[in-house]
Amino acid sequence: MVDVKKVSEAVKKLPGVVYTGDLQYSCSDLGQGAIKEAIKEHNLDRVIVSSCSPRMHEITFQRCIEVAGLNRFLFEMANIREQVSWVTTDKEEATEKAVRLTEMAIAK
């Protein structure tokens, strides 16, 4: 329902954004490995993930960035699954909403 590549491209241009990625199943071991690698490779000091529910995976990602050397509270999550994908029927609208939610997480 969401054009993930468009979301990634849109937020890439925002001030303070150093790196964006497009991971499917970012909560998997492979996805977490890619996040850890990006932290080291790009010297990231914050991580935002726009994907599924924080109720399910916020702790997963907090632990992931902590293992990579960041304070777990420097993680922010935009709940794209429940607040966009599951409740929006128009792909363009859903993509724009996902961009806005990600922008808010970045601003926070």
N, C-alpha and C positions, 0 to 999 in steps of 0.2 A: 504494500500500500504506500510506502514511502520510498522516494528515489534517494537512496542513501548517498550515492555519489554527488548528487546536487547539494545535499546538506553539507557534506564534507567540503565541497568546493566553496560554498557560500561562507562558511565560518572560517575557512583558511585565510580570508582577507581581513579578518578582524584584528584590531590592535592587541598585541600580547600573545596571539596564537602563533606558536612556533611550528607545530606539526599537527596534521590531521591524518587519520587513517580510516580505512573502510574494512572492518573485520566482520565476518559472519561468525556468529557464536563466540563473541568476545569473552564470554564467561568460561569457555572451555580451556583446557590446559594449553592448547595451541594459541588461543586468543590472549590468555594471560601472559604467555611467553612473549608474544609480539608486543604487548604493552610494556613489559619489563625491558625488552630490547630497545623500544622507542625512548623510554626514560633515560637509559644509558647513552644511546646514540645521539640524542638531541639535547641532552642535559636538561631535561624537563624538571620543573619545580612544582607543577600542578598537573592533575589529570582529570579530564571530564570524559565520561562515557555516556553516550546517548543511545540507549537501547531499552532493555527490559526493566521490570519493576525493581526499585530499590529494596522493597520488602524481600525479594528473593536473592538479590545479588550485591547489594551495597557492601556487605561485609566481605564477600568474595573479592571485590575490587579493592577495598581498603587493605585487605591482607596482601593482595598482589603488589600494590605500590609500596607497601611497607617492606616487603621482601626486597624490593628494588632500591630501598634506601630512603624513601620519602616518608614523611609523617602521614599516617593514614587519614588524617583530617584535612589533608590538602587534596582530597578527592571529592568530586561533585558528580551527580548523576542526573541526567534528564530522562524521565520516564516516557519514552517514545511508544512503547508497546501499549500500555494501558491508556495513555492520554492522547494518543494519535492513531496508531494502527487499528486498534480495536473499535474506535468510535468515529472514525472519519471514513466516508465512502468515496470521496473524490481524491485521486492521487495527487493532483497539483496542490489542492488545499492541505492535504496531509503533509506534503513535503514542506510547504511554507510554515505550517505550524511546528513541525519538527525543527526547522531552522530557528524559529523564534524561541522555542524552549531551550535549544542548545545555546543560543545567544545569551539567554538569561542565566544559564548555568555558568557560562564563561564570565559574565559580568559579576556574578556572585563571588 
